[in-house]
Amino acid sequence: MKNQLILDGKKVANHIKELLSSRINKLGEKGITPCLATILVGDDPASETYVRMKGNACKKLGLESLKVHLPSNITTEDLIALIHKLNRDEKVHGILLQHPVPSHIDERLAFDAIALEKDVDGVTTNGFGQTAFQLGTFPSCTPAAILEMIDYYNLNLEGKNTVVVGRSPILGKPVAMMLLNRNATVTICHSKTKQLEDIVSKADIVVAAVGKPHFIKGDWIKEGAVIIDAGYNKGNVGDVDFIQCKVRASAITPVPAGVGPVTIAMLLKHTVIAAETQTRNLIGITI
Amino acid sequence: MKNQLILDGKKVANHIKELLSSRINKLGEKGITPCLATILVGDDPASETYVRMKGNACKKLGLESLKVHLPSNITTEDLIALIHKLNRDEKVHGILLQHPVPSHIDERLAFDAIALEKDVDGVTTNGFGQTAFQLGTFPSCTPAAILEMIDYYNLNLEGKNTVVVGRSPILGKPVAMMLLNRNATVTICHSKTKQLEDIVSKADIVVAAVGKPHFIKGDWIKEGAVIIDAGYNKGNVGDVDFIQCKVRASAITPVPAGVGPVTIAMLLKHTVIAAETQTRNLIGITI
């Protein structure tokens, strides 16, 4: 049996949080508590759970969490007015609009109403552009988590054939750009891709971001490939058939306890950075 | 001998310009002449030539061209102040900052100072994000030209294995996003890519955006592939070894008279659209 590396999301998340603690303390000494505002529209139970988890993660680390719960019939205009208010609120350092919002709302317009410096969830169009051009604001949290895991485990990206399955604005597209910026050769596949199996079978690194349970099969995987499962589907099931894929992979993320916990840790990290940046004149920290 | 299609950039450019004529006339009836401001910093002879060509193309089609020539020792601050002035100038509908600017200038900051609605050359970070997310502003002109040529000749993109060689902010990255949005499977290669030849040899469509003369060789090309050469190197030489590649390709763009003339036509088209959009209250055109 060869040595298989299970990429442990909880371990990586704890590492990130440990490093944040002293930064949060430093801010605390100046009377500043990093604050994440979460906006939940409507009563989708899954969304409620996600928002609660994020709020709890904030509290546990000593961040403030401002929960805004809006009725499902709110208009795009009113939602945006609220976001603008949070943009102006000096006590709020990060803003997260829980996705998905009810279909009558223009989600893109609402996302793009978030001020770039408070876009800690990395959902704005301009933020995506900045990520793609390496201009240093907050990438989307899941792509950021993927890169963080890769770095934690010292996995090499340079020149690697990397296949991203999925092309969403907050996952497939930004992670493709981030991998590209780290000198991977990146192929982006999606529902219209032909011979997906064949393309995946040539990948040194596979990033699954499809949103279909157990979509990536074990016999698609090249011996020794690295598998990152960014999917989360009903019942806490990933996009990757973990049991099958594990046999061939040199390293693989499980679901749960893979990319998920790191994603939340990155949200916290971005919120702390946002607080440091927005209060830098007060606290004299050099960013 | 099989039938080979030489993708004729002059023909496509003329087609675009013909369609623009009536729109320019309509604007003219309301006293509006679309105006492109071109900013040239310093005395690089190649840049001077490009700016002159673009100015001439404007005039020939009945667009106004406002040429701003700045000394090479201008500061980033002063350049940006000038861009802001042009942003406010209602007579200017599009702004083009000729690339490259002298190295002491923060080119990215200068590009991003251009107002999104006047960014007809498609160089802003936010504009790139909008292109990637299909939000309908102006993509960079060369990627736009590539898609225009593909559409003119009715070449099918859906599910095609498309290899983009190059990852620059105004060429490789945006054309990759545009091809992806048109349902191509997109691989982005670059200087750190391993086995480039092997990857290119599997492509149905190759977009060369490297900036190295005759970099793509004939024996890399799959029989029947479509080759788009977006390179322009000294001596009017493309990135593709045209003579060699033509033998295997089903369709290929030459250099010169390939992507180049269409790029300029797209700049004109974007300027006309910008003029229509910015004056829509005056002219009552529905965009």
Interface residues (C-beta under 8 A of the other chain):
Chain A: R108 T124 T125 N126 G127 F128 G129 Q130 A132 F133 L135 E158 G159 N161 R167 P169 K173 A176 M177 L180 N183 T185 V186 T187 I188 C189 H190 K192 T193 K194 I199
Chain B: R108 T124 T125 N126 G127 F128 G129 Q130 A132 F133 L135 E158 G159 N161 R167 P169 K173 A176 M177 L180 N183 T185 V186 T187 I188 C189 H190 K192 T193 K194 I199
